Amino acid sequence: MRRRIVFQGKEYAATLTANSWRIVDSYGTVPPTSIEARIVKQLGSPENAEATAILAELNRRGVEHLCHFTNVHNIESILGLGILPRRHLERNGIPFKHSDSLRKDGRLSYSSLSISRPNLSMMHSKITDKGRLASWAVFLIAANTLAQDGALFFPSNASSGRYVGEPAEGFQGFESFVKSLPNLGDEFDQEEVMVPFPITPNQLLGIVVPYCPSSQRYDFGDNLRKRGSSFELRRPCGGAIKIWKARFPFFPKSYDY
C-alpha cells in the first residue's frame, strides 16, 4: 500500500512493506529519524494501516454516510437487528423482503452498500418496476463502518455477476477502496461495497423514503413522531432515528415526512 502525506509543509511518500513503513520525500530521500518517527506516528501502526488510510480518505473527501437500499417492509426488522447478510437471515428464519431476487454476485454472506448515495441505476430499475415507488427505503450508515475488517470494494455493480469466482482478497484494502469511490459528477455511478459483518442499529444514522402521495406511503403508525421541524421513527430497542423524504433521483434531499 502506498500513501502520500504532507508533514510540516513537505510531501512524503509512505509505502507499507514487510509490516513496516518506508518513508521518502519527493526526491526519494529518507528523512531524518526524528521526522520519520513523527510521520509514522501520524500514519498509524502498520497492523491498522488499511483501516487508518480508509478513515483518513473518507474524512478528506467529506464522506458522511454509506447507503443501503432495501424494501420498506424491512425497516422495523433492521431497526431492531441491524443490517444482516441474506444468508444469516435465511439460516435464522428472520423474515425479510429482498430487493434483488437473483444476487448474481453469489456473495450471500455479504450485505450490499454504496458510498454517499445509492446506486441510482439499480434503484431506478427497482422502483419503476410495476410502479413500486412507495416500496423502497434507503438507510444511511456511519461511514466509519468501512474501517472494519472484511469489506469488499468493487469499481462497479457486483450484482451484475461480473466478479463471480474472483477471490475476495482482490477487492479488499485501501487501494480497492479508492477505486470504489464514486465520481461525484456522475449521478448514476454503480460502485459497490459489500460487508460480511452485521451493521448494528447504533451504526444507522437515518432513513430516506420516497416523496409520494400520503395514500401510497408506508404506515409507520404510532412509531412515527414529529420532533421540532423534523420527524423521527422509534427504534424497537429504545431511542429514535431521523427519517426524510426524497424525490428520485435527487438524493439526498431533506423534506419533512
Secondary structure, 3 states (H helix, E strand, C coil): CEEEEEECCEEEEEEEECCEEEEEECCCCCCCHHHHHHHHHHHCCHHHHHHHHHHHHHHHCCCCEEEEEEEHHHHHHHHHHCECCHHHHHHCCCCCCCCCCCCCCCCCCCEEEEECCCCHHHHHHHHCHHHCHHHEEEEEEEHHHHHCCCCEEECCCHHHCCCCCCCHHHHCHHHHHHHHCCCCCCCCCCCEEEECCCECHHHEEEEEEECCCHHHCCCCHHHEEEECCEEEEECCCCCEEEEEEECCCCCCCCCCC
